[in-house]
Amino acid sequence: MAAFRTGAASRANHRFTIFLFAALALSATYSPSLQQVENLLPVLAARILPPVQSSGAVAVVAIDAASLETYGAWPWPRDRLADVIRRLQRFGPERIGLMLPLSGYKTHAMVGSLAAELEQLDDPLRKKAAGWLNRLDSDAGLAHALQDAGNVVLFAPYRKHIRQEDVPQLPQRYLHDAGSPQAGWRRMLAGLLQAPVPDVVRPQYPGPLFLEAAAGVGVGEVAREKGYRSAAPLVFNAGSGYLPGFELALLAGNRDIRVMPGTGIRIAGQPLLPAPDLVYYPRPAAAVPVYSLQELLRDDTLNAQLRDRTLLLGLTAPGLVAELVGPTGRVYSPVSWSAQVLDSLHSGSAFVMPGWFFAGQRALLLLFALYLAFVPAHWHGRRAPLASLLLAALVLNTGVIALVVRAVWLPVTGPVLYLCFTQLLLSLGWRRNGALRVLNEELLQTRVAFGEQLRAQGQLALTDRIEALQAGTAACTGTTGSGHGPVCRLPASAGCTGTAV
């Protein structure tokens, strides 16, 4: 805690404490940890705002309990997935998001050797045997279905805190380099505008056969247990470049994506998607419609409702996927949450983080540090805590109002926490030093009283000796037998042990 003694040295120590905590807070703004704290403000706003209407551009095709009961337990063979994709194409969707794991191959390795032996057969037999063999090669059948559709985006899952070293290399066409900051003042202040660098992820990519046949691939996190979601990364750091998130890949299709950390994402032919931290924060919206796959495979009356929509196919059956709780408390399956994010991307309904977000956050931290440094030390007993509390409430209310009214996210949560935490330490330090001052004063008064008591006792003893000496002088009686004069016999209390001649 800061020292509050008087003098230039104590004031320097006081300000050193303030700016030390400011430096720690500034360094934290370059890591994702503090940004998790900043997320508290849009989460609060999501609880207040009413849900907006959905865009109507997205629908979920659910592999639910009824579908599994009809078509068999999960996982399904690849040829059944190929049939599902062909069936969904009949509805005329804009894109299909296949939120299902496709890593590895299911076809037996012997199929390849049998295909080589078929070349030795005669023409009629070779064609018939090739047809039978193609039915056995379910992976090739799924790849053909993906290629024929031409609009299917695959899902590449990853899990946090799990190292996955042995993963296939992703084709370079799916990687996106980070664009340089814009010219002018953005380039000059790149350090202030720099967003926290996301961690490198190692997704489980679909097999190369499927990657080459699909229209795209997007990355997403797979939760093993119930979790909370309030945002979705637009891109993921793959080390040598950026991979689009599953929702961004569905939104962009085959259009080029430009990644600009500290600014946002630009899709060719579309306005800039502001996201300095490369994360999307959807506003609460009405639920995206969910259709059971069992219903779609049997009913053709939904053509008009599903035409030109983006269909997300994924598991929703209880026990097979983890539940996700959204910012409003609504429970989603992973595919339903992705559909909600994609629907928000289509409608543009989101909490917008301005391009100067991180520069403003760091500037506000410095302003609060200067404010605390120039507050008189003796104010930290009562005046400064009240003033800091009012200032924190004013700044937080401004942030909430900006989110509710304009959907603009101001960087106030982290600086306000710094202000409150540092002010608390300073106030505790002031109270501690005040208690020490009182203790020192009491100790000093005790020592003074003790000294006065000792001095009083010493003066009393001296007076007694003087009186004894005076009494001894007056008590001299008689003379010595030799005639040498009077003999002075002093009492022992006067300190005399002999006779004076």
QUIZIJO-V314670 format. One record per residue. RES is the residue in one small letter. PHI is phi as a letter, one per 20 degrees, with the letter a starting at -180 (* if undefined). PSI is psi as a letter, one per 30 degrees, with the letter a starting at -180 (* if undefined). OMEGA is omega as a letter, one per 30 degrees, with the letter a starting at -180 (* if undefined). Layout:
res = {RES & RES}
phi = {PHI & PHI}
psi = {PSI & PSI}
omega = {OMEGA & OMEGA}
//
This chain:
res = {m & a & a & f & r & t & g & a & a & s & r & a & n & h & r & f & t & i & f & l & f & a & a & l & a & l & s & a & t & y & s & p & s & l & q & q & v & e & n & l & l & p & v & l & a & a & r & i & l & p & p & v & q & s & s & g & a & v & a & v & v & a & i & d & a & a & s & l & e & t & y & g & a & w & p & w & p & r & d & r & l & a & d & v & i & r & r & l & q & r & f & g & p & e & r & i & g & l & m & l & p & l & s & g & y & k & t & h & a & m & v & g & s & l & a & a & e & l & e & q & l & d & d & p & l & r & k & k & a & a & g & w & l & n & r & l & d & s & d & a & g & l & a & h & a & l & q & d & a & g & n & v & v & l & f & a & p & y & r & k & h & i & r & q & e & d & v & p & q & l & p & q & r & y & l & h & d & a & g & s & p & q & a & g & w & r & r & m & l & a & g & l & l & q & a & p & v & p & d & v & v & r & p & q & y & p & g & p & l & f & l & e & a & a & a & g & v & g & v & g & e & v & a & r & e & k & g & y & r & s & a & a & p & l & v & f & n & a & g & s & g & y & l & p & g & f & e & l & a & l & l & a & g & n & r & d & i & r & v & m & p & g & t & g & i & r & i & a & g & q & p & l & l & p & a & p & d & l & v & y & y & p & r & p & a & a & a & v & p & v & y & s & l & q & e & l & l & r & d & d & t & l & n & a & q & l & r & d & r & t & l & l & l & g & l & t & a & p & g & l & v & a & e & l & v & g & p & t & g & r & v & y & s & p & v & s & w & s & a & q & v & l & d & s & l & h & s & g & s & a & f & v & m & p & g & w & f & f & a & g & q & r & a & l & l & l & l & f & a & l & y & l & a & f & v & p & a & h & w & h & g & r & r & a & p & l & a & s & l & l & l & a & a & l & v & l & n & t & g & v & i & a & l & v & v & r & a & v & w & l & p & v & t & g & p & v & l & y & l & c & f & t & q & l & l & l & s & l & g & w & r & r & n & g & a & l & r & v & l & n & e & e & l & l & q & t & r & v & a & f & g & e & q & l & r & a & q & g & q & l & a & l & t & d & r & i & e & a & l & q & a & g & t & a & a & c & t & g & t & t & g & s & g & h & g & p & v & c & r & l & p & a & s & a & g & c & t & g & t & a & v}
phi = {* & f & e & c & f & f & o & f & f & f & f & f & f & f & f & f & f & f & f & f & f & f & f & f & f & f & f & f & f & e & c & f & f & f & f & f & f & f & f & f & f & f & f & f & f & f & f & e & f & f & f & e & f & f & f & m & e & c & b & d & d & e & e & e & f & f & f & f & f & e & d & o & f & e & e & e & f & f & f & f & f & f & f & f & f & f & f & f & f & f & e & m & f & f & b & c & d & e & e & c & f & c & f & m & c & d & f & f & f & f & f & f & f & f & f & f & f & f & f & e & e & f & g & f & f & f & f & f & f & f & f & f & f & f & f & f & e & f & f & f & f & f & f & f & f & f & f & f & f & m & c & e & d & e & d & d & e & b & c & f & m & c & e & c & e & e & c & f & f & e & g & f & f & e & e & c & f & f & f & f & f & f & f & n & f & f & f & f & d & f & f & f & e & f & e & g & f & f & f & f & d & c & f & e & f & f & g & g & f & f & f & f & e & e & e & a & b & c & d & b & e & d & e & e & b & g & b & d & c & c & b & b & f & f & c & c & f & d & n & e & r & d & d & f & f & g & f & f & f & f & f & f & m & e & e & f & d & d & e & c & g & n & c & q & c & c & e & g & n & c & f & f & e & f & a & g & e & m & c & d & d & f & f & f & b & f & f & f & f & c & d & f & f & g & f & f & f & d & c & d & e & e & g & f & f & d & f & m & e & e & d & d & d & a & f & c & f & g & n & e & c & e & e & d & d & e & f & e & n & f & e & c & e & g & f & f & f & f & f & f & f & f & f & f & f & f & e & m & e & b & e & e & e & f & f & e & g & f & f & f & f & f & f & f & f & f & f & f & f & f & g & f & f & e & f & g & f & f & f & f & f & c & f & f & g & f & f & f & f & f & f & f & f & f & f & f & f & f & f & f & f & f & f & f & e & d & l & d & e & e & e & d & f & f & g & f & f & f & g & f & f & f & f & f & f & f & f & f & f & f & f & f & f & f & f & f & f & f & f & f & f & f & f & f & f & f & f & f & f & f & f & f & f & f & f & f & f & f & f & f & f & f & f & f & f & f & f & f & f & f & f & f & f & f & e & f & c & m & c & f & f & e & n & e & p & f & d & d & d & e & f & f & f & e & n & d & d & c & d & d & e}
psi = {l & k & k & g & l & l & l & e & e & e & e & e & e & e & e & e & e & e & f & e & e & e & e & e & e & e & e & f & f & g & l & f & e & e & f & e & e & f & f & e & e & f & e & e & e & f & f & e & k & l & k & l & k & l & f & g & f & k & l & k & j & k & i & a & e & e & e & e & e & e & g & l & l & k & l & l & l & e & e & e & e & e & e & e & e & e & e & f & f & f & f & h & l & e & l & k & j & j & h & k & k & g & k & l & l & f & k & k & f & f & e & e & e & e & e & e & f & f & f & f & l & l & e & e & e & e & e & e & e & e & e & e & e & e & e & f & i & e & e & e & e & e & e & e & e & e & e & e & e & g & g & k & k & l & k & j & l & l & k & l & g & k & k & j & e & i & k & l & k & k & k & f & f & f & k & k & l & k & l & l & l & l & l & b & f & e & e & e & h & e & e & e & f & k & l & k & k & l & l & k & l & i & l & j & k & l & l & e & e & e & e & f & f & l & f & l & k & l & k & l & k & j & k & f & l & k & a & k & k & f & l & k & k & e & l & k & j & g & d & g & a & k & k & k & l & e & e & e & e & e & e & e & b & g & l & k & k & k & k & i & k & f & d & a & k & k & k & k & g & l & l & k & j & k & i & e & g & h & k & k & j & k & l & k & l & l & k & k & k & k & k & k & e & e & e & e & f & f & k & g & f & g & e & e & f & f & k & g & l & k & k & j & k & l & k & f & k & k & f & f & l & l & k & k & k & l & f & g & f & k & k & l & l & e & e & e & e & e & e & e & e & e & e & e & e & e & f & g & j & l & j & k & j & l & f & g & e & e & e & e & e & e & e & e & e & e & e & e & e & e & e & e & e & g & k & k & e & f & f & g & e & e & e & e & e & e & e & e & e & e & e & e & e & e & e & e & e & e & e & e & e & e & e & e & e & f & g & k & j & k & i & f & e & e & e & e & e & e & e & e & e & e & e & e & e & e & e & e & e & e & e & e & e & e & e & e & e & e & e & e & e & e & e & e & e & e & e & e & e & e & e & e & e & e & e & e & e & e & e & e & e & e & e & e & e & e & e & e & e & e & e & e & e & f & g & k & k & l & l & l & f & f & g & g & a & l & k & j & j & k & l & f & f & f & g & k & f & a & k & k & *}
omega = {a & l & a & l & l & l & a & a & a & l & l & l & l & a & l & l & a & a & l & l & l & l & l & l & l & l & l & l & l & l & a & a & a & a & l & l & l & a & a & a & l & l & l & l & l & l & a & a & l & a & l & l & l & a & a & a & a & l & l & l & a & l & a & a & l & l & l & l & a & a & l & a & l & g & l & l & a & a & l & l & l & l & l & l & l & l & l & l & a & l & l & a & l & l & l & l & a & a & a & a & l & l & a & a & a & a & a & a & a & a & l & l & l & l & l & a & a & a & a & a & l & a & a & a & a & a & a & l & l & l & l & a & l & l & l & a & a & l & l & l & l & l & l & l & l & a & l & l & l & a & a & l & a & a & l & a & l & l & l & l & l & l & l & a & a & l & l & l & a & l & a & a & l & a & a & l & l & l & l & l & a & a & l & a & l & l & a & a & a & l & l & a & a & l & l & a & a & l & l & l & l & a & l & a & l & l & a & l & l & l & a & a & a & l & a & l & l & a & l & l & l & l & l & a & a & a & a & l & l & a & l & l & l & l & l & l & l & a & a & a & a & l & l & l & a & a & l & l & l & l & a & a & l & l & a & l & l & a & a & l & a & l & a & a & l & l & a & l & l & l & l & l & a & l & a & l & l & l & a & a & a & l & l & a & l & a & l & a & a & l & l & l & l & a & a & a & a & a & l & a & a & a & a & a & a & a & l & l & l & a & l & a & a & a & l & a & l & l & a & l & l & l & l & l & a & a & l & a & l & a & a & l & a & a & l & l & l & l & l & l & l & l & l & l & l & a & a & a & a & l & a & l & a & a & a & a & a & l & l & l & a & l & l & l & l & l & l & l & l & l & a & a & a & l & l & a & a & l & a & l & a & a & a & l & l & l & l & l & l & l & l & l & l & a & l & l & l & l & l & l & l & l & a & a & a & a & l & a & l & a & a & a & l & l & l & l & l & a & a & a & a & l & l & l & l & l & l & l & l & l & l & l & l & l & l & l & l & l & l & l & l & l & l & l & l & l & l & l & l & l & l & l & l & l & l & l & l & l & l & l & l & l & l & a & a & l & l & l & l & l & l & l & a & a & l & a & l & l & l & a & a & l & a & l & a & l & a & a & a & l & l & l & l & l & a & a & a & l & l & a & *}
//
